[in-house]
Amino acid sequence: MAQTMENESKRTEAGKKNRIQEKVGKLGNDIDTLAKKTGDEASKLAKNINTEIKSISDEIKSIDVKDEVKSITARVEKLVDATGDSAKKLASEIKTDVKKMVDKIEVPITKKK
């Protein structure tokens, strides 16, 4: 019985990790796309990106990443108004910050196994 619960817990954690990795992959693509968009299209995409970032942190409630989420979402808003090389640079920085946040989340998930 205990073995079954442990296996189920491992599957749940693995599924959670896979969902997070999928979201991060999509976020990376969306951030790159946002760096190229302007106007209403950029605003809509930024809103979707920020929603996804918040959902990642909501999925892992045991780890405090509020500051990271706040920083990333603020920079995504700045990216809406950025253009050219500055947009590309900001997009790269945002993706790095998202990766750091996910690494912070994934380390405790991995340790639970």
C-alpha positions as a Markdown table, in Angstrom:
| # | Residue | x | y | z |
|---|---|---|---|---|
| 1 | Met | 0.0 | 0.0 | 0.0 |
| 2 | Ala | 2.8 | 2.4 | 0.9 |
| 3 | Gln | 4.7 | 1.5 | -2.2 |
| 4 | Thr | 1.6 | 2.2 | -4.3 |
| 5 | Met | 1.2 | 5.7 | -2.7 |
| 6 | Glu | 4.9 | 6.4 | -3.2 |
| 7 | Asn | 4.7 | 5.4 | -6.9 |
| 8 | Glu | 1.6 | 7.5 | -7.4 |
| 9 | Ser | 3.3 | 10.5 | -5.8 |
| 10 | Lys | 6.3 | 10.1 | -8.1 |
| 11 | Arg | 4.0 | 10.0 | -11.1 |
| 12 | Thr | 2.2 | 13.1 | -10.0 |
| 13 | Glu | 5.5 | 14.9 | -9.5 |
| 14 | Ala | 6.8 | 13.8 | -12.8 |
| 15 | Gly | 3.6 | 14.9 | -14.5 |
| 16 | Lys | 3.8 | 18.3 | -12.8 |
| 17 | Lys | 7.4 | 18.6 | -13.9 |
| 18 | Asn | 6.5 | 17.7 | -17.5 |
| 19 | Arg | 3.6 | 20.3 | -17.5 |
| 20 | Ile | 6.0 | 23.0 | -16.3 |
| 21 | Gln | 8.6 | 22.1 | -18.9 |
| 22 | Glu | 5.9 | 22.3 | -21.6 |
| 23 | Lys | 4.7 | 25.7 | -20.4 |
| 24 | Val | 8.3 | 27.0 | -20.3 |
| 25 | Gly | 8.9 | 25.9 | -23.8 |
| 26 | Lys | 5.8 | 27.6 | -25.0 |
| 27 | Leu | 6.7 | 30.7 | -23.0 |
| 28 | Gly | 10.1 | 30.9 | -24.7 |
| 29 | Asn | 8.4 | 30.9 | -28.1 |
| 30 | Asp | 5.8 | 33.4 | -27.0 |
| 31 | Ile | 8.4 | 35.7 | -25.6 |
| 32 | Asp | 10.4 | 35.6 | -28.9 |
| 33 | Thr | 7.2 | 36.3 | -30.8 |
| 34 | Leu | 6.3 | 39.2 | -28.4 |
| 35 | Ala | 9.7 | 40.8 | -29.2 |
| 36 | Lys | 8.6 | 41.0 | -32.8 |
| 37 | Lys | 5.0 | 42.2 | -32.3 |
| 38 | Thr | 3.5 | 45.6 | -31.6 |
| 39 | Gly | 0.2 | 47.2 | -30.6 |
| 40 | Asp | -2.8 | 45.3 | -29.6 |
| 41 | Glu | -1.4 | 42.0 | -30.7 |
| 42 | Ala | 1.6 | 42.5 | -28.4 |
| 43 | Ser | -0.6 | 43.5 | -25.5 |
| 44 | Lys | -2.7 | 40.4 | -25.9 |
| 45 | Leu | 0.3 | 38.1 | -26.1 |
| 46 | Ala | 1.9 | 39.8 | -23.1 |
| 47 | Lys | -1.3 | 39.1 | -21.1 |
| 48 | Asn | -1.2 | 35.5 | -22.1 |
| 49 | Ile | 2.5 | 35.2 | -21.2 |
| 50 | Asn | 1.9 | 36.7 | -17.8 |
| 51 | Thr | -1.0 | 34.4 | -17.1 |
| 52 | Glu | 1.1 | 31.4 | -17.9 |
| 53 | Ile | 4.0 | 32.6 | -15.7 |
| 54 | Lys | 1.5 | 33.1 | -12.8 |
| 55 | Ser | 0.0 | 29.6 | -13.5 |
| 56 | Ile | 3.5 | 28.0 | -13.1 |
| 57 | Ser | 4.0 | 29.6 | -9.7 |
| 58 | Asp | 0.4 | 28.7 | -8.7 |
| 59 | Glu | 1.0 | 25.1 | -9.6 |
| 60 | Ile | 3.9 | 24.9 | -7.1 |
| 61 | Lys | 2.5 | 26.6 | -4.1 |
| 62 | Ser | 5.1 | 25.2 | -1.7 |
| 63 | Ile | 7.9 | 27.3 | -3.2 |
| 64 | Asp | 7.8 | 31.1 | -3.0 |
| 65 | Val | 8.5 | 32.7 | -6.3 |
| 66 | Lys | 6.3 | 35.7 | -6.0 |
| 67 | Asp | 9.2 | 38.1 | -6.4 |
| 68 | Glu | 10.4 | 36.3 | -9.5 |
| 69 | Val | 6.9 | 36.3 | -11.0 |
| 70 | Lys | 6.4 | 40.0 | -10.3 |
| 71 | Ser | 9.8 | 40.9 | -11.9 |
| 72 | Ile | 9.1 | 38.8 | -15.0 |
| 73 | Thr | 5.6 | 40.0 | -15.5 |
| 74 | Ala | 6.8 | 43.7 | -15.2 |
| 75 | Arg | 9.5 | 43.0 | -17.8 |
| 76 | Val | 7.0 | 41.4 | -20.1 |
| 77 | Glu | 5.0 | 44.6 | -20.0 |
| 78 | Lys | 8.1 | 46.6 | -20.9 |
| 79 | Leu | 8.7 | 44.2 | -23.8 |
| 80 | Val | 5.3 | 45.2 | -25.3 |
| 81 | Asp | 6.7 | 48.7 | -25.9 |
| 82 | Ala | 10.2 | 47.7 | -26.8 |
| 83 | Thr | 11.4 | 47.3 | -30.4 |
| 84 | Gly | 14.5 | 46.1 | -32.3 |
| 85 | Asp | 17.6 | 45.1 | -30.5 |
| 86 | Ser | 16.4 | 46.3 | -27.2 |
| 87 | Ala | 13.3 | 44.0 | -27.5 |
| 88 | Lys | 15.5 | 41.0 | -28.4 |
| 89 | Lys | 17.8 | 41.7 | -25.4 |
| 90 | Leu | 14.9 | 42.1 | -23.0 |
| 91 | Ala | 13.3 | 38.9 | -24.4 |
| 92 | Ser | 16.5 | 37.0 | -23.8 |
| 93 | Glu | 16.7 | 38.4 | -20.2 |
| 94 | Ile | 13.1 | 37.4 | -19.5 |
| 95 | Lys | 13.7 | 33.9 | -20.8 |
| 96 | Thr | 16.7 | 33.6 | -18.5 |
| 97 | Asp | 14.7 | 34.7 | -15.6 |
| 98 | Val | 11.9 | 32.3 | -16.4 |
| 99 | Lys | 14.5 | 29.5 | -16.5 |
| 100 | Lys | 15.9 | 30.5 | -13.2 |
| 101 | Met | 12.4 | 30.5 | -11.7 |
| 102 | Val | 11.7 | 27.1 | -13.1 |
| 103 | Asp | 15.0 | 25.8 | -11.8 |
| 104 | Lys | 14.1 | 27.1 | -8.3 |
| 105 | Ile | 10.8 | 25.2 | -8.6 |
| 106 | Glu | 12.3 | 22.0 | -10.1 |
| 107 | Val | 15.0 | 21.4 | -7.6 |
| 108 | Pro | 12.6 | 20.7 | -4.7 |
| 109 | Ile | 10.4 | 18.6 | -7.0 |
| 110 | Thr | 13.4 | 16.5 | -7.9 |
| 111 | Lys | 14.5 | 16.2 | -4.3 |
| 112 | Lys | 11.1 | 14.7 | -3.3 |
| 113 | Lys | 11.9 | 11.6 | -5.3 |
